[in-house]
């Protein structure tokens, strides 16, 4: 029987295993954490941190001690136990971004790698809602992998979709540029694996970011990796550059 790319349940052990393989072979988290730490250093006030789409709370927990109060928003019931353990003392809202009503405005509003799970037609509405939570001197930071990196090209090849922050930034700027300053910064990151087995696990994990329009044979993914991602030492390299969209109120 032909093996296909597995569709993960985020609560399953297979998902956790694949995520662990991904984390073990990428510097994405280090790049994100360093960038956020630098951004927080520049904030004129650090009273409230709002993490919209906090997941298990690992990233939230890393920075919540730098603020007086943290609000974590996460609609997935399956992630609630881990979020509660990760962020004791935080205000937890188990709602979607559009349904949530934070108790205070944010000096930092973070939305990290959440837009994959939201229909692209609704991105602008979500961005407007997130920006509405800012204090006068606050910063909204929205993170997504760059549309031209190898991991996004893999997604586009097999799903037909290419998540891209730049058009969203342009639309928001066109509608709200008189009120907000909008900027997108790209920083390099990558996935490096020593063998095909780890490269395939990472590719399978990445393909689960978006709905799969058809069952994808494992052999097709392995062939794609051999064609596009092999490096001279015999390992595999997939660029995973990060786009950081920041929005601040004008003046």
Secondary structure, 3 states (H helix, E strand, C coil): CCCECCCCCCCCHHHHHHHHHHHHCECHHHHHHHHHHHHHHHCCCCCEEEEECCCCCHHHHHHHCCCCEEEEECCCHHHHHHHHHHCCCCEEECCCCCCCCCCCCEEEEEEECCHHHCCHHHHHHHHHHHHHCEEEEEEEEEEEECCCCHHHHHHHHHHCCCCCHHHHHHHHHHHHCCCEEEEEEEECCEEEECCHHHHHHHHHHHHCCCCCCCCCEHHHHHHHHHHHCECCCCCEEEECCEEEEEEEECC
